[in-house]
């Protein structure tokens, strides 16, 4: 019996006539040759080998596969929300060829066995590159450090306690020192849990009008300040997840000016919509950190524009429909984001916040560099992870069509521009759109 899967993996691909954007390396119309799972050639008027399968990209963008540093695929333990299989399918539909999974699974990814399980499930899915992020502390309880060296050796690309930020500053210091020794970044969800306790949306006029308990901006700001101080003390690589406040942007900008090793990410929902979206008590507008004010949104955009915010990440956080149908205070935080991220990012290009090349970089080249991943490039010899985009395609967000198992998005019914046509991982076509 023929091993067709093995053969398909090694079929040469010739992507022809597209507008290639490999940030900092190539920007123009040309061709891309993929062979043996790697980029074999990039340039104009390349000759197509007779054995290669042709993919016309005329009128489309050809860019490095997107890299998302912040997703939740829920497996093991919460497979009813999402699995590694369904999460990876959602990723490639959104053009993401590499995703980094947070450790808030059940059990928590705080040991080698869980990491290896996740990697095996990702291999079985055969879609996106799924890279685990290990827990900082055992059980993400903020008390005793996990075996960071074992996690690193098992395949974790960073450490984080995600939605349970390490409140003990000494524990966080020790985590940074260990992470420095193993040359991996420490990722923190910056939230003072005491200041935020009981809150479910941004604290301010609207939370008062709606009678909902609020989370003040200071809950994020004080932890950003703490983490920056510890990064300066230890020399560790600090990555700040989903920053959402004007104060956070200002402190990251100042930290970078002082040479502190800090990178930061912003999510599309935090630069697209404000706390006004909560007025209808729509639980799809409930996430953590919460939607903030118009002023915060403008600060996030400026941070993206001037490079203070390095990365665009989704914080893809799927939940079951019945969970989001609870009252606003009871419903869980989080929205899905992998299949809308590209379009919402391209809206920043139309608005003049980012150039097209910079937008591509913040979705691919820069996040790969932030975590030290050999991804996000179309250089000859690089892994052939490629996304082909129709940047002009108009579409309406219909959650029922998501590849994710979950539907919790605040963008349902929105008319957006820009769709992924084809996603290639390791030289294999793993997604092709079925819509015009």
Helices and strands as residue ranges (DSSP letters): H 4-9, E 13-22, E 26-35, E 38-43, E 53-56, E 61-64, E 66-72, H 84-93, E 96-101, H 112-125, E 129-132, G 138-140, H 148-154, E 158-159, H 169-182, E 185-188, H 193-196, E 201-202, H 205-210, E 214-215, H 217-234, E 238-240, H 246-257, E 262-266, H 268-272, G 275-280, G 283-285, H 294-306, E 311-312, E 316-317, H 321-324, H 341-351, H 356-363, H 365-370, E 386-396, G 399-401, E 415-425, E 428-432
